[in-house]
């Protein structure tokens, strides 16, 4: 059994094909898919996407790319939704920091507020971090955050991986490791404990090798899993077993 821990299945790209993809995933042993919310305007859409389907789960948060379209009242709206969340809502996120998109001084208050919210509600946190792994780690340490954390789409160095793992984070591993040229990240993934890794596709983004941009689906978690097995020393069955235990621990299943 595999789990796609981070997939934007609510996006319009999947509107005509979503049910078929979820059924194909089930047939291939991909039993669960987690859909992160990224902005207040789509929180309802995310919740509606999973409704009635026991294979789908979701998170709610404010992504750093979209902080400028929000108001302070949206944080209270987020809190209200999370307090009244269904059992299919498993984390806060996608939130975080991105040095390549927008201004960190605008993103930071929203990230810190969501860390505080996750701590008060004792919920896991799904974090977007682009060239800000040091800043993310510093915030988590400053806040003494002791709930589970997924660093989504990790593509850093072995040193960054170890620093995040030492902070208690799990690393989301996706299509990047299917590329031989991603030597730094592939080496990082082999050097951290297997207990710290979670698989994800970030579909329709972050496609594995051989998949066109924008055409990624959660079915490609199989390609990510194969790439991980190719570079890890453990037997495939052991890797699959531990990955399932990791994502279960992350999302409280």
Secondary structure, DSSP 8 states (H G I E B T S, - for coil): -EEESS--TTSGGGTTTHHHHHHHHHHTTEEEEEE---SGGGHHHHHHHHTT-TTEEEEE---GGGGGG--HHHHHHHHHHHHT--TTEEEEEEEEEETTSS-HHHHHHHHHHHHHHHHHHT-EEEEEEES-HHHHHHHHHHTT--S-EEEET----HHHHHHHHHTTEEEEE-GGGG-TT-HHHHHHHHHS-GGGEEE---TTSS--TTS-TT---GGGHHHHHHHHHHHSSS-HHHHHHHHHHHHHHHHT-
